[in-house]
Amino acid sequence: MAISKDLLEILVCPVCKATVELKADESGLKCVECHRVYPIRDDIPVMLVDEARVEP
């Protein structure tokens, strides 16, 4: 089961409040501003700053 489009529309980065987008491999949600990637575990986005990693 993938993340619903409705959920993606309301989720924002907890650090900078920018939009997040689903990565191509569907392994996480990437912030368009600060480039943090929040993991998805068991079809649930983990929107915790401590769990995020920064990607270029």
C-alpha positions as CSV (number, residue, x, y, z in Angstrom):
1,M,0.0,0.0,0.0
2,A,1.4,3.4,-1.0
3,I,1.1,6.7,0.8
4,S,-2.2,8.4,-0.3
5,K,-2.1,11.6,-2.3
6,D,-4.4,13.2,0.2
7,L,-1.9,12.5,3.0
8,L,1.0,13.8,0.8
9,E,-0.9,17.1,0.3
10,I,-1.1,17.8,4.1
11,L,2.3,16.6,5.2
12,V,5.1,19.2,5.6
13,C,8.7,19.0,6.8
14,P,8.7,19.5,10.6
15,V,11.9,21.6,10.4
16,C,11.2,24.2,7.6
17,K,7.5,23.6,6.9
18,A,8.1,23.0,3.2
19,T,6.4,20.4,1.0
20,V,7.6,16.9,1.1
21,E,7.6,14.6,-2.0
22,L,7.7,10.8,-2.2
23,K,11.1,9.5,-3.4
24,A,11.2,7.6,-6.6
25,D,11.9,4.3,-4.8
26,E,9.1,5.1,-2.2
27,S,11.6,4.6,0.7
28,G,10.9,8.0,2.2
29,L,9.6,11.5,1.9
30,K,12.0,14.2,0.8
31,C,11.7,17.9,1.7
32,V,12.0,20.2,-1.3
33,E,13.7,22.9,0.8
34,C,16.1,21.4,3.3
35,H,16.5,18.0,1.5
36,R,15.8,15.9,4.6
37,V,14.4,12.5,3.9
38,Y,12.0,11.0,6.4
39,P,11.7,7.2,6.2
40,I,8.6,5.3,5.6
41,R,8.1,2.2,7.8
42,D,5.2,-0.2,7.4
43,D,3.5,2.3,5.1
44,I,3.7,5.0,7.8
45,P,5.9,8.1,7.3
46,V,8.2,8.7,10.3
47,M,8.2,12.5,10.4
48,L,10.7,12.8,13.3
49,V,13.8,15.1,12.8
50,D,16.0,12.6,14.6
51,E,15.0,9.9,12.1
52,A,15.7,12.0,9.0
53,R,18.8,12.1,6.9
54,V,20.0,14.9,4.6
55,E,20.5,14.0,1.0
56,P,21.9,16.3,-1.8
